[in-house]
Amino acid sequence: MVCSGNISIVTFTTDTGTYAGTNGPISIDGYGNLPNSCHNVPGATCEVELCDMNTLTLRTSSTDGWVFTITGDIGDLLDYEEGQVGGHVDPFPTYLGFGWYDNWQTYDLLVVSDIVSPFCN
């Protein structure tokens, strides 16, 4: 995919606690599923380039919670849907787990560049 405008780069880091990882799935609206290697074990990390997006919305359908931090071109938390059991946890590290913590979270993205990049995915 070639970006036609804004590029934002974010890094996801799974917390190092014993139960921090998840088998997912974890998805980003407009991007797709994150690779399992981003979130399946404590300490997992991955960098993602997002093309032409103003916000980042993470979703999960898994009840297996994920404890993580986002760094890079991430802005403020704009919205979330709180699960019925654990509730919302803010600031980072935060939790995503359907029905337990947040079902989804939306963040503002900061724009790194207005150039065309053949490397966005």
SVG drawing of the C-alpha trace seen along z (x, -y; Angstrom):
<svg xmlns="http://www.w3.org/2000/svg" viewBox="-21 -17 31 34">
<polyline fill="none" stroke="black" stroke-width="0.4" points="0.0,0.0 1.3,-3.4 0.5,-6.3 -0.9,-9.4 -0.4,-11.7 -0.1,-11.3 2.1,-8.7 2.1,-7.9 4.4,-5.3 3.4,-3.6 5.1,-1.0 3.1,1.5 4.9,3.1 3.3,5.9 3.9,5.5 6.4,7.9 4.0,9.4 3.3,13.1 -0.2,12.8 0.3,9.6 0.2,11.3 -2.8,12.4 -3.5,14.8 -5.8,12.0 -7.0,11.2 -6.1,7.5 -7.1,5.3 -6.8,1.7 -9.7,0.2 -8.5,-0.6 -5.3,1.5 -6.3,5.1 -5.0,7.5 -1.8,7.0 0.6,10.0 0.5,12.4 4.1,11.6 3.1,8.1 1.1,9.4 1.3,13.1 4.1,13.1 5.2,10.7 7.7,8.2 6.5,8.6 6.9,5.4 6.2,4.3 6.2,1.1 3.4,0.3 3.2,-2.4 -0.3,-3.8 -1.2,-5.6 -3.7,-8.4 -5.3,-7.8 -6.2,-10.5 -7.1,-8.1 -6.2,-4.6 -8.9,-2.3 -7.8,1.0 -10.4,3.7 -10.4,7.2 -13.0,10.0 -10.9,12.0 -11.6,12.3 -7.8,13.0 -6.6,9.6 -3.7,7.7 -1.6,5.3 0.3,2.9 1.8,-0.5 1.8,-2.5 4.6,-4.9 5.6,-6.9 3.1,-9.1 0.2,-8.4 -1.9,-11.3 -4.6,-11.4 -7.1,-8.7 -10.3,-9.9 -12.8,-7.2 -13.2,-3.7 -15.9,-1.1 -15.4,0.2 -16.0,3.9 -18.3,5.0 -15.8,6.6 -12.3,4.9 -13.1,1.4 -10.9,-1.1 -7.2,-1.5 -5.4,-4.7 -2.6,-5.8 -0.2,-3.3 0.2,-0.5 -3.5,0.1 -5.7,3.2 -7.7,4.5 -9.9,7.6 -13.5,8.1 -15.9,7.9 -13.2,7.5 -11.3,4.3 -11.9,2.2 -13.5,3.8 -12.0,1.0 -9.9,-2.2 -9.5,-5.1 -6.5,-7.4 -5.6,-10.6 -2.6,-10.1 0.2,-12.6 1.4,-13.0 5.0,-12.4 5.1,-13.2 3.1,-14.4 5.2,-12.4 4.4,-9.5 5.7,-6.3 5.8,-2.9 6.4,-1.2 3.1,-1.8 1.0,1.1"/>
</svg>
